[in-house]
Amino acid sequence: MSKFTHKTERYFGSTTNIHTISWKNQDDIDTKEIKKWCKKNFGNSGYDDETGSNRWVDNIKQSEIMLTRDEDLTLFLLRWE
């Protein structure tokens, strides 16, 4: 059974999917390793002036991250599940 849950939503009027991946109440998850891996593979968290978008959002202190690319969700799940 997976330690991660994820949901996909779309902001009203947007065509971009927002994938929220959560691991609440999973004390054996190495959050430092997840953050390091995300930064290596997705770049810095938050808005990127160069691309004009948010690729991923770091909510690791709340045991979750948000991704805006479908392929990033697939990559994350392949690595961490």
VODO-703107 format. One record per residue (C-alpha): z, x, y; residue number from 1. Coordinates in pm, 1 decimal, decimal comma, padded with zeros to 6 digits. Layout:
N
KERO / up / east / north / pos
KERO / Z / X / Y / NUM
...
// end
This chain:
81
KERO / up / east / north / pos
KERO / 00000,0 / 00000,0 / 00000,0 / 1
KERO / -00091,5 / 00127,6 / 00343,9 / 2
KERO / 00176,6 / 00232,4 / 00589,4 / 3
KERO / -00055,5 / 00136,2 / 00874,1 / 4
KERO / -00162,2 / -00202,5 / 01002,2 / 5
KERO / -00444,6 / -00259,3 / 01243,6 / 6
KERO / -00586,6 / -00544,0 / 01443,6 / 7
KERO / -00902,1 / -00572,2 / 01646,5 / 8
KERO / -00921,4 / -00766,8 / 01970,3 / 9
KERO / -01165,0 / -00797,9 / 02255,3 / 10
KERO / -01066,5 / -00838,6 / 02616,6 / 11
KERO / -01204,8 / -01154,9 / 02776,6 / 12
KERO / -01556,5 / -01090,8 / 02902,0 / 13
KERO / -01579,5 / -00749,1 / 02735,0 / 14
KERO / -01803,5 / -00634,0 / 02452,0 / 15
KERO / -01569,1 / -00346,7 / 02359,9 / 16
KERO / -01340,6 / -00377,9 / 02059,3 / 17
KERO / -00981,7 / -00261,1 / 02101,0 / 18
KERO / -00834,4 / -00144,1 / 01768,8 / 19
KERO / -00454,7 / -00125,5 / 01762,6 / 20
KERO / -00313,1 / 00078,7 / 01474,6 / 21
KERO / 00058,4 / 00046,6 / 01412,0 / 22
KERO / 00312,0 / 00211,3 / 01182,1 / 23
KERO / 00633,6 / 00045,3 / 01300,0 / 24
KERO / 00938,6 / 00093,9 / 01075,6 / 25
KERO / 00766,3 / 00378,8 / 00888,1 / 26
KERO / 01009,1 / 00665,3 / 00939,5 / 27
KERO / 00817,5 / 00905,1 / 00714,7 / 28
KERO / 00510,7 / 00912,3 / 00942,0 / 29
KERO / 00467,2 / 01245,5 / 01124,5 / 30
KERO / 00394,0 / 01121,6 / 01475,9 / 31
KERO / 00351,1 / 01472,2 / 01616,2 / 32
KERO / 00080,1 / 01538,2 / 01359,3 / 33
KERO / -00095,7 / 01209,5 / 01442,2 / 34
KERO / -00094,0 / 01291,7 / 01814,0 / 35
KERO / -00224,7 / 01643,7 / 01748,8 / 36
KERO / -00499,9 / 01509,7 / 01521,4 / 37
KERO / -00603,7 / 01237,0 / 01769,5 / 38
KERO / -00619,6 / 01483,2 / 02056,7 / 39
KERO / -00828,4 / 01724,5 / 01849,4 / 40
KERO / -01071,9 / 01454,8 / 01733,8 / 41
KERO / -01078,2 / 01211,1 / 02029,2 / 42
KERO / -00981,8 / 01428,0 / 02327,9 / 43
KERO / -00709,6 / 01346,8 / 02576,9 / 44
KERO / -00555,6 / 01003,0 / 02576,3 / 45
KERO / -00633,4 / 00762,4 / 02858,2 / 46
KERO / -00915,5 / 00713,1 / 03103,0 / 47
KERO / -01186,4 / 00978,8 / 03106,4 / 48
KERO / -01374,4 / 01011,1 / 03437,5 / 49
KERO / -01666,6 / 01180,8 / 03262,6 / 50
KERO / -01736,2 / 00890,5 / 03024,5 / 51
KERO / -01591,1 / 00614,4 / 03241,6 / 52
KERO / -01386,9 / 00474,9 / 02954,1 / 53
KERO / -01072,8 / 00502,9 / 02744,5 / 54
KERO / -01150,3 / 00641,3 / 02401,2 / 55
KERO / -00792,6 / 00616,4 / 02280,4 / 56
KERO / -00450,6 / 00530,7 / 02418,3 / 57
KERO / -00134,2 / 00710,7 / 02311,1 / 58
KERO / 00145,9 / 00461,9 / 02241,2 / 59
KERO / 00293,5 / 00687,5 / 01975,3 / 60
KERO / 00648,1 / 00641,1 / 02108,3 / 61
KERO / 00601,1 / 00271,6 / 02021,0 / 62
KERO / 00452,8 / 00370,5 / 01680,7 / 63
KERO / 00095,2 / 00275,4 / 01762,9 / 64
KERO / -00231,1 / 00392,3 / 01912,5 / 65
KERO / -00530,7 / 00203,2 / 02044,8 / 66
KERO / -00890,7 / 00305,1 / 01984,5 / 67
KERO / -01202,5 / 00172,6 / 02158,2 / 68
KERO / -01471,2 / 00296,2 / 01919,9 / 69
KERO / -01531,5 / 00135,1 / 01583,1 / 70
KERO / -01622,7 / 00470,0 / 01428,6 / 71
KERO / -01293,4 / 00621,5 / 01548,5 / 72
KERO / -01104,0 / 00347,8 / 01365,6 / 73
KERO / -01292,4 / 00433,8 / 01047,2 / 74
KERO / -01226,1 / 00807,1 / 01092,3 / 75
KERO / -00854,9 / 00748,8 / 01158,0 / 76
KERO / -00812,8 / 00525,1 / 00854,2 / 77
KERO / -01001,4 / 00767,7 / 00629,8 / 78
KERO / -00771,1 / 01049,2 / 00740,2 / 79
KERO / -00434,7 / 00873,4 / 00747,4 / 80
KERO / -00445,0 / 00608,0 / 00475,9 / 81
// end
